């Protein structure tokens, strides 16, 4: 904990108070100048908006798809083990390779546009439009994490006593009522975990963004994690990059704390 959590947090915080270029042995101390610069940085504001939209989209879709897939795989269906393996394959697939395939699929002359053109629906510029590019990035991230979210929900579902469902069936509850009033409330702690890890993944996102869009077009997919990379490793502003990273950490921490508080009140 000290080596991999506490020290990096403290070191990054101290680095954010300097104007270090990543090469020079000297790290000029600038105090809170980086934070004052951050308050008026248009690129940072754009990155925060993009990251929040990205995070909300990934969080909602992760809960919906993970819970839906887990509900299907929790039933006694033929070949269930094969389906579980297939759902988990994207998780262990290289992120760069997965993003490269999606970049090909949604390219201007890729299979997706070819299929849409064949049925007369036109050929959108998926990766050339900021909004469509963010949508593609969101779907790619949800697909990449689907297997993990499914396993998490599946594990949580199997801890719910069958007697609860039997009592609900005796009371005349249908599948929708059972899911709404029993399964989903009892899965609230796991849903909280899925949402938090989705938010953390979106704020730290880099590899999928780098391969799919490189933060473009027009900054439409430049999430905080990619902005930190561009600021520190491309422009050589390591001190300012650390400031952006700290701001992103503070926001994720704040959102997680609010969710934790709201979840505790709802459970009470």
C-alpha positions as CSV (number, residue, x, y, z in Angstrom):
1,X,0.0,0.0,0.0
2,X,2.8,2.4,0.9
3,X,4.8,1.6,-2.3
4,X,2.0,1.4,-4.8
5,X,-0.7,3.8,-3.4
6,X,0.5,6.2,-0.8
7,X,3.9,7.1,-2.4
8,X,2.5,7.7,-5.9
9,X,-0.3,9.9,-4.5
10,X,2.2,12.0,-2.5
11,X,4.8,12.2,-5.3
12,X,2.2,13.2,-7.9
13,X,0.9,15.9,-5.6
14,X,4.3,17.3,-5.0
15,X,5.1,17.1,-8.8
16,X,1.9,19.1,-9.5
17,X,3.5,22.0,-7.6
18,X,6.4,22.2,-10.0
19,X,7.2,23.1,-13.6
20,X,9.2,20.0,-14.4
21,X,9.8,19.1,-18.1
22,X,10.5,15.4,-17.4
23,X,14.2,15.6,-18.3
24,X,15.9,18.4,-16.3
25,X,17.3,17.4,-12.8
26,X,15.8,20.7,-11.5
27,X,12.1,20.9,-10.7
28,X,11.2,24.6,-10.3
29,X,8.6,25.1,-7.6
30,X,5.6,27.1,-8.8
31,X,3.2,26.6,-5.9
32,X,-0.5,26.7,-7.0
33,X,0.2,28.2,-10.4
34,X,-0.6,25.0,-12.2
35,X,-4.0,24.8,-10.5
36,X,-4.7,28.4,-11.4
37,X,-3.8,27.7,-15.0
38,X,-6.1,24.6,-14.8
39,X,-9.1,26.7,-13.9
40,X,-8.9,28.6,-17.2
41,X,-7.8,25.8,-19.4
42,X,-10.3,25.2,-22.2
43,X,-8.7,21.8,-23.1
44,X,-9.2,20.6,-19.5
45,X,-12.8,21.8,-19.4
46,X,-13.5,19.9,-22.7
47,X,-11.8,16.8,-21.4
48,X,-13.9,16.9,-18.2
49,X,-17.1,17.2,-20.1
50,X,-16.1,14.4,-22.5
51,X,-15.0,12.2,-19.6
52,X,-18.2,12.7,-17.7
53,X,-20.4,11.9,-20.7
54,X,-18.2,8.9,-21.4
55,X,-18.3,7.8,-17.7
56,X,-22.1,8.1,-17.5
57,X,-22.6,6.1,-20.7
58,X,-20.2,3.3,-19.8
59,X,-21.6,3.1,-16.2
60,X,-25.3,2.8,-17.3
61,X,-24.6,0.4,-20.2
62,X,-22.3,-1.7,-18.0
63,X,-25.0,-2.2,-15.4
64,X,-27.7,-2.9,-18.1
65,X,-25.6,-5.3,-20.2
66,X,-23.8,-7.0,-17.3
67,X,-27.0,-7.6,-15.4
68,X,-28.9,-8.8,-18.5
69,X,-26.2,-11.2,-19.6
70,X,-25.9,-12.5,-16.0
71,X,-29.6,-13.1,-15.7
72,X,-29.6,-15.1,-19.0
73,X,-26.5,-17.2,-18.0
74,X,-27.8,-17.8,-14.5
75,X,-30.5,-20.0,-16.1
76,X,-30.1,-23.7,-16.9
77,X,-29.5,-23.3,-20.6
78,X,-27.6,-25.8,-22.9
79,X,-24.0,-24.8,-23.4
80,X,-23.9,-22.4,-20.5
81,X,-20.2,-22.9,-19.9
82,X,-19.4,-22.1,-23.5
83,X,-21.4,-18.9,-23.4
84,X,-19.7,-17.8,-20.2
85,X,-16.3,-18.3,-21.8
86,X,-17.3,-16.4,-24.9
87,X,-18.6,-13.5,-22.9
88,X,-15.3,-13.3,-21.0
89,X,-13.0,-13.4,-24.0
90,X,-13.1,-9.6,-24.7
91,X,-11.8,-9.1,-21.2
92,X,-8.6,-11.0,-21.8
93,X,-8.2,-9.7,-25.4
94,X,-5.4,-7.1,-25.9
95,X,-7.0,-3.6,-25.7
96,X,-4.9,-2.3,-28.6
97,X,-5.9,-5.3,-30.7
98,X,-9.6,-4.9,-29.8
99,X,-9.5,-1.2,-30.6
100,X,-7.7,-1.8,-33.9
101,X,-10.5,-4.2,-34.9
102,X,-13.2,-1.7,-34.0
103,X,-11.4,1.0,-35.8
104,X,-11.5,-1.2,-38.9
105,X,-15.2,-2.1,-38.4
106,X,-16.3,1.5,-38.0
107,X,-14.0,3.0,-40.6
108,X,-15.3,5.0,-43.5
109,X,-15.2,1.9,-45.8
110,X,-15.5,-0.7,-43.0
111,X,-18.0,-3.5,-42.7
112,X,-20.5,-1.5,-40.6
113,X,-20.9,1.2,-43.2
114,X,-20.9,-1.4,-46.0
115,X,-23.8,-3.1,-44.3
116,X,-25.7,0.1,-43.7
117,X,-25.2,1.2,-47.3
118,X,-26.5,-2.2,-48.5
119,X,-29.8,-1.6,-46.8
120,X,-30.0,2.1,-47.8
121,X,-29.3,3.6,-44.4
122,X,-26.2,5.7,-45.5
123,X,-22.7,5.6,-44.2
124,X,-22.0,7.8,-41.2
125,X,-18.5,9.0,-40.5
126,X,-18.3,7.2,-37.2
127,X,-14.8,8.1,-36.2
128,X,-14.8,11.5,-38.0
129,X,-17.7,13.0,-36.0
130,X,-17.0,13.9,-32.3
131,X,-20.3,12.6,-31.1
132,X,-20.3,9.4,-33.1
133,X,-16.7,8.8,-32.1
134,X,-17.5,9.1,-28.4
135,X,-20.4,6.7,-29.0
136,X,-18.1,4.2,-30.6
137,X,-15.6,4.5,-27.8
138,X,-18.3,4.0,-25.2
139,X,-19.7,0.9,-26.9
140,X,-16.1,-0.5,-27.3
141,X,-15.4,0.0,-23.6
142,X,-18.7,-1.6,-22.5
143,X,-18.1,-4.6,-24.9
144,X,-14.5,-4.9,-23.5
145,X,-15.8,-5.0,-19.9
146,X,-19.0,-7.0,-20.5
147,X,-17.4,-10.4,-19.4
148,X,-16.1,-9.0,-16.1
149,X,-19.4,-7.3,-15.3
150,X,-21.3,-10.5,-16.2
151,X,-19.1,-12.6,-13.9
152,X,-19.5,-10.1,-11.1
153,X,-23.3,-10.1,-11.3
154,X,-23.5,-13.8,-11.9
155,X,-21.5,-14.4,-8.7
156,X,-23.7,-12.0,-6.7
157,X,-26.9,-13.6,-8.1
158,X,-25.8,-17.1,-7.0
159,X,-25.5,-15.9,-3.4
160,X,-29.2,-14.9,-3.2
161,X,-31.1,-17.7,-1.4
162,X,-33.5,-19.6,-3.6
163,X,-36.1,-19.5,-0.8
164,X,-36.6,-15.8,-1.6
165,X,-37.6,-16.5,-5.2
166,X,-39.8,-19.4,-4.1
167,X,-41.6,-17.1,-1.7
168,X,-42.1,-14.5,-4.4
169,X,-43.4,-17.1,-6.8
170,X,-45.9,-18.2,-4.2
171,X,-47.1,-14.6,-3.8
172,X,-47.7,-14.5,-7.6
173,X,-44.7,-12.3,-8.6
174,X,-43.8,-12.5,-12.2
175,X,-40.3,-12.4,-13.7
176,X,-40.3,-8.6,-14.1
177,X,-41.5,-8.0,-10.6
178,X,-39.0,-10.5,-9.2
179,X,-36.1,-8.8,-11.0
180,X,-37.3,-5.3,-10.0
181,X,-38.2,-5.9,-6.3
182,X,-35.9,-8.8,-5.3
183,X,-32.9,-9.3,-7.6
184,X,-31.9,-5.7,-8.4
185,X,-32.2,-4.4,-4.8
186,X,-30.2,-7.3,-3.4
187,X,-27.6,-6.7,-6.1
188,X,-27.2,-3.0,-5.1
189,X,-23.7,-3.5,-3.5
190,X,-22.4,-5.1,-6.7
191,X,-24.1,-2.4,-8.8
192,X,-22.2,0.2,-6.8
193,X,-18.9,-1.7,-7.4
194,X,-19.6,-2.0,-11.2
195,X,-20.4,1.7,-11.5
196,X,-17.3,2.7,-9.5
197,X,-15.0,0.6,-11.5
198,X,-16.6,1.9,-14.7
199,X,-16.0,5.5,-13.6
200,X,-12.4,4.7,-12.7
201,X,-11.8,3.0,-16.0
202,X,-13.2,5.9,-18.0
203,X,-11.1,8.5,-16.1
204,X,-8.0,6.5,-16.5
205,X,-8.8,5.5,-20.1
206,X,-5.8,5.7,-22.5
207,X,-5.1,2.5,-24.5
208,X,-8.6,2.3,-26.2
209,X,-8.6,6.0,-26.9
210,X,-5.1,6.0,-28.2
211,X,-5.7,3.3,-30.7
212,X,-9.3,4.1,-31.7
213,X,-9.3,7.9,-32.1
214,X,-6.1,9.4,-30.5
215,X,-8.4,11.8,-28.7
216,X,-10.0,13.2,-31.8
217,X,-11.8,14.3,-33.8
218,X,-11.7,17.9,-32.4
219,X,-11.1,16.6,-28.9
220,X,-14.3,14.7,-29.0
221,X,-12.8,11.7,-27.2
222,X,-10.0,13.3,-25.3
223,X,-10.7,11.9,-21.8
224,X,-8.7,13.0,-18.8
225,X,-6.3,10.0,-18.9
226,X,-5.4,10.8,-22.5
227,X,-5.0,14.6,-21.8
228,X,-2.6,13.7,-19.0
229,X,-0.5,11.6,-21.5
230,X,-0.6,14.3,-24.1
231,X,0.3,17.1,-21.7
232,X,3.1,15.2,-19.9
233,X,4.7,12.9,-22.6
234,X,3.9,14.8,-25.8
235,X,4.4,18.5,-24.8
236,X,6.8,17.7,-21.9
237,X,4.8,19.5,-19.2
238,X,5.1,16.9,-16.5
239,X,4.2,19.2,-13.6
240,X,1.0,20.4,-15.3
241,X,0.2,16.8,-16.4
242,X,0.4,15.8,-12.7
243,X,-2.0,18.6,-11.9
244,X,-4.6,17.3,-14.4
245,X,-4.1,13.8,-13.0
246,X,-4.8,15.0,-9.5
247,X,-7.9,16.9,-10.6
248,X,-9.2,13.8,-12.2
249,X,-8.5,11.8,-9.1
250,X,-10.3,14.3,-6.9
251,X,-13.4,14.2,-9.1
252,X,-13.5,10.4,-9.2
253,X,-13.0,10.3,-5.4
254,X,-15.8,12.8,-5.0
255,X,-18.3,10.9,-7.2
256,X,-17.5,7.7,-5.5
257,X,-18.0,9.2,-2.1
258,X,-21.4,10.7,-3.2
259,X,-22.5,7.3,-4.5
260,X,-21.4,5.6,-1.4
261,X,-23.3,8.0,0.8
262,X,-26.5,7.7,-1.4
263,X,-26.1,3.9,-1.4
264,X,-25.8,3.8,2.4
265,X,-28.9,6.0,2.8
266,X,-30.9,3.8,0.4
267,X,-29.9,0.6,2.2
268,X,-30.8,2.2,5.5
